[in-house]
């Protein structure tokens, strides 16, 4: 799977269709579906009947994928500071 891009959460729209989220995350539809099932994030319907993801779910899923990608690539997610060192 390709590297998950950084996303500015302040600039996200309120709703993303499945294809728009694939473009945003730069991943294939099948891979997105597998990750949604893995992390139990389900698409919802908006007021006009389109399936997609609300901003909260986009942020949640992106954070999980971004951290997973950083762990897989060997980059440290966060350094632990030891105040007793």
C-alpha positions in Angstrom: 0.0 0.0 0.0 1.2 3.5 -0.8 2.2 5.9 1.9 -0.7 7.7 3.5 -0.4 11.5 2.9 -0.5 14.1 5.6 -3.9 15.9 5.7 -4.8 19.2 7.4 -7.9 18.3 9.5 -8.9 22.0 9.6 -9.4 22.0 5.8 -11.6 18.8 5.6 -15.1 19.0 4.2 -18.0 17.8 6.3 -18.7 14.8 4.1 -16.6 12.6 1.6 -18.0 10.1 -0.8 -16.2 6.8 -1.0 -14.5 7.7 -4.3 -13.5 11.2 -2.9 -12.0 9.5 0.1 -10.0 7.1 -2.1 -8.6 10.2 -3.9 -7.9 12.0 -0.6 -6.1 8.9 0.9 -4.5 8.0 -2.5 -5.6 4.4 -2.2 -7.7 1.9 -4.1 -11.4 1.3 -3.2 -10.8 -2.4 -2.2 -7.9 -1.4 0.1 -10.1 1.3 1.7 -12.9 -1.1 2.2 -10.5 -3.6 3.9 -9.1 -0.9 6.2 -12.7 0.3 7.1 -13.7 -3.2 8.0 -10.5 -3.7 10.0 -11.0 -0.6 12.0 -14.8 -0.9 12.1 -15.5 2.4 10.4 -18.7 2.2 8.3 -19.9 4.5 5.5 -23.1 6.5 6.2 -25.7 8.0 3.9 -25.9 11.8 3.6 -29.2 13.7 3.1 -29.2 13.1 -0.7 -28.6 9.3 -0.3 -24.9 9.1 -1.2 -22.7 6.7 0.8 -19.6 8.2 2.3 -17.9 9.3 5.5 -18.5 12.3 7.8 -15.5 14.4 8.9 -15.2 12.6 12.3 -14.9 9.2 10.6 -12.4 10.6 8.0 -10.2 12.0 10.8 -10.4 8.8 12.8 -9.6 6.5 9.8 -6.8 8.8 8.6 -5.2 8.9 12.0 -5.2 5.1 12.3 -3.9 4.6 8.8 -1.2 7.3 9.2 0.1 5.8 12.4 0.0 2.3 10.9 2.0 3.5 7.9 4.6 5.2 10.1 5.0 2.1 12.2 5.4 -0.1 9.2 8.0 2.2 7.6 10.0 2.3 10.8 9.5 5.9 11.5 8.9 6.8 15.2 5.3 7.9 15.8 6.2 9.7 19.0 9.3 9.7 21.1 8.9 8.8 24.8 10.5 11.3 27.1 11.9 9.8 30.3 11.9 12.5 33.0 14.2 10.2 35.1 16.9 9.8 32.5 
